[in-house]
Amino acid sequence: MNLDNISAVTFGLQAFVTLFVIMDPPGATPIFLSLVQNKPAAIRNRLAWQGAAVSFFVITIFALFGRLILNYLNISIPALQGAGGLLLLLVSLELLQGGKNDNANQKDVNVALVPLGTPLLAGPGAIVATMLFVQKVDDVKSGIALILAVIGVHLVIGLSLMFSTKIVSLIKESGVMLVARIAGLLLAAIAFEMVINSIKAFFNL
């Protein structure tokens, strides 16, 4: 009995750590701040939790139906990864250019959906990792452990993003501009890495 509990706990911790490292809430923080720089504090906090909720929803859908969805649409994991990389690259270019179209577009675009919720948080890496963990579930305890791990990661994400919004009032507009440029550069690097990994997977490099 104890061995089963330890095994389930170990499995849950492994899933939590793996997803935390892949989704990287601290790394997503500067990107999130640059996307919500012109929003009121209350809306920034709401977007933080909306981003975590969207990510949780996407991860859950792919955990339950990922194989069926990809097989039905005849989509490979590398294709999903490449598409996510290209989408992030477009966002990074906007951040590097200073978000010239922000005023015209931000009223109609919920950044908690795209790019924050997906593909930045719930990206191909997190989706594939979750699908692999689902395949390793062999009893109720390990299934519960995986569910708790996914919920735990997204609670940490929501809290990290929410508390990060306090920084905006401290660093002022010039600081936010600097954060936006750095975030754009980081996001471009992430996007490029995703595209490169996609190409390598396509050609088995």
FENNOR-V261592 format. One record per pair of residues at least 12 apart in sequence whose C-alpha atoms are under 7 Angstrom apart, sorted by the first residue. I is the first residue (numbers start at 1). J is the second residue. D is the distance in whole Angstrom. If there is no record, write none. Layout:
BEGIN
i=I j=J d=D
i=I j=J d=D
END
This chain:
BEGIN
i=8 j=141 d=6
i=8 j=142 d=5
i=8 j=145 d=6
i=9 j=145 d=6
i=11 j=142 d=7
i=11 j=145 d=7
i=12 j=145 d=5
i=12 j=146 d=5
i=12 j=149 d=6
i=13 j=149 d=7
i=15 j=146 d=6
i=15 j=149 d=6
i=16 j=149 d=5
i=16 j=150 d=7
i=16 j=153 d=6
i=19 j=126 d=6
i=20 j=153 d=6
i=22 j=125 d=7
i=22 j=126 d=6
i=23 j=121 d=5
i=23 j=126 d=6
i=25 j=157 d=5
i=25 j=160 d=7
i=29 j=161 d=6
i=29 j=164 d=7
i=30 j=179 d=6
i=30 j=183 d=6
i=31 j=180 d=7
i=31 j=183 d=5
i=32 j=116 d=7
i=33 j=165 d=7
i=34 j=176 d=6
i=34 j=179 d=6
i=34 j=180 d=5
i=34 j=183 d=7
i=35 j=111 d=7
i=37 j=168 d=7
i=37 j=176 d=7
i=44 j=165 d=7
i=45 j=162 d=5
i=45 j=165 d=7
i=47 j=112 d=5
i=48 j=158 d=6
i=48 j=161 d=5
i=48 j=162 d=5
i=49 j=158 d=5
i=50 j=112 d=6
i=51 j=112 d=4
i=51 j=113 d=6
i=51 j=116 d=6
i=51 j=117 d=4
i=52 j=117 d=6
i=52 j=154 d=6
i=52 j=157 d=6
i=52 j=158 d=5
i=54 j=113 d=6
i=54 j=117 d=5
i=55 j=117 d=5
i=55 j=118 d=6
i=55 j=121 d=6
i=55 j=122 d=5
i=56 j=154 d=6
i=58 j=122 d=6
i=59 j=122 d=6
i=59 j=127 d=6
i=62 j=127 d=6
i=62 j=131 d=7
i=63 j=130 d=6
i=63 j=131 d=5
i=63 j=134 d=6
i=66 j=131 d=7
i=78 j=198 d=4
i=78 j=201 d=6
i=78 j=202 d=6
i=79 j=198 d=7
i=80 j=124 d=6
i=81 j=124 d=5
i=81 j=194 d=6
i=81 j=195 d=7
i=81 j=198 d=6
i=82 j=194 d=6
i=82 j=195 d=5
i=82 j=198 d=5
i=84 j=119 d=6
i=84 j=123 d=7
i=85 j=191 d=4
i=85 j=192 d=6
i=85 j=194 d=5
i=85 j=195 d=5
i=86 j=191 d=6
i=88 j=115 d=7
i=88 j=187 d=7
i=88 j=191 d=5
i=89 j=187 d=7
i=89 j=188 d=5
i=89 j=191 d=5
i=92 j=184 d=4
i=92 j=185 d=7
i=92 j=187 d=5
i=92 j=188 d=5
i=93 j=184 d=7
i=95 j=180 d=6
i=95 j=181 d=6
i=95 j=184 d=5
i=96 j=181 d=5
i=96 j=184 d=5
i=96 j=185 d=7
END
